């Protein structure tokens, strides 16, 4: 891994930041948790790359809140091209 931020996918929509933090805290120090509401995924940042790797290996594919979660290294956000809505052709 190259970082300490993890992507967590296939989350139950009822999962809270606190519950997710508790799950990952068993594998190291959690520095931040952010669930993207209504999307079923979120991000967890651990205090070190080694802790993030350990959490990923331990939790990927496990059941949490009734769902089999996917844990992977978070990718940096992609630059999306800006759309010019004034240039539409009909």
Wavefront OBJ file of the C-alpha trace (Angstrom):
o trace
v 0.000 0.000 0.000
v 1.046 3.562 -0.603
v -1.162 5.328 1.910
v -3.209 5.058 5.049
v -6.654 5.868 3.615
v -9.052 3.013 2.859
v -12.145 2.735 0.701
v -14.948 0.721 2.322
v -17.679 -0.426 -0.045
v -20.990 -2.299 0.108
v -21.951 -0.683 3.402
v -25.434 -0.996 4.831
v -27.163 2.395 4.445
v -27.903 2.319 8.200
v -24.197 2.101 9.102
v -22.935 5.104 11.078
v -19.494 6.704 11.241
v -19.249 5.569 14.880
v -19.996 1.918 14.063
v -17.489 1.913 11.214
v -14.848 3.524 13.415
v -15.414 0.846 16.058
v -14.895 -1.908 13.489
v -11.590 -0.477 12.258
v -10.329 0.560 15.725
v -9.658 -3.103 16.498
v -6.852 -2.927 13.905
v -5.190 0.368 14.875
v -5.796 4.047 15.458
v -8.524 5.523 13.277
v -7.868 9.183 12.444
v -11.018 9.841 10.388
v -14.167 8.187 9.067
v -16.469 9.537 6.367
v -19.475 7.660 5.036
v -20.939 9.035 1.823
v -24.655 9.138 2.632
v -26.985 7.316 0.299
v -24.125 5.754 -1.669
v -23.186 2.680 0.391
v -19.501 3.453 0.698
v -17.092 5.507 2.758
v -13.499 6.149 3.697
v -11.479 5.300 6.795
v -8.100 6.831 7.497
v -5.717 4.994 9.818
v -2.735 6.523 11.609
v -0.171 4.523 9.627
v 0.229 2.616 6.393
v 0.916 -0.614 8.336
v -2.340 -0.283 10.296
v -4.269 0.404 7.093
v -2.769 -2.696 5.475
v -3.619 -4.823 8.536
v -7.204 -3.544 8.602
v -7.609 -4.149 4.866
v -6.324 -7.708 5.128
v -8.453 -8.487 8.186
v -11.738 -6.888 7.080
v -12.010 -7.227 3.293
v -14.842 -9.632 2.506
v -16.101 -9.879 6.085
v -19.704 -9.350 7.126
v -20.596 -6.058 8.806
v -24.133 -4.808 9.462
v -25.507 -7.655 7.367
v -23.394 -6.924 4.280
v -20.148 -8.371 2.944
v -17.900 -5.292 2.877
v -15.120 -4.516 0.429
v -12.023 -2.838 1.836
v -9.312 -1.525 -0.464
v -6.772 1.261 -0.679
v -8.466 4.559 -1.520
v -7.520 6.043 -4.855
v -6.917 9.770 -5.196
v -9.845 11.678 -6.681
v -9.733 11.973 -10.447
v -9.807 15.311 -12.193
v -13.027 15.378 -14.150
v -13.276 17.547 -17.223
v -15.529 20.532 -16.716
v -18.714 20.427 -18.715
v -19.874 23.483 -20.559
v -23.658 23.285 -20.662
v -23.859 26.362 -22.892
v -22.211 24.421 -25.694
v -24.931 21.786 -26.086
v -25.971 20.716 -29.534
v -29.530 19.575 -30.078
l 1 2 3 4 5 6 7 8 9 10 11 12 13 14 15 16 17 18 19 20 21 22 23 24 25 26 27 28 29 30 31 32 33 34 35 36 37 38 39 40 41 42 43 44 45 46 47 48 49 50 51 52 53 54 55 56 57 58 59 60 61 62 63 64 65 66 67 68 69 70 71 72 73 74 75 76 77 78 79 80 81 82 83 84 85 86 87 88 89 90
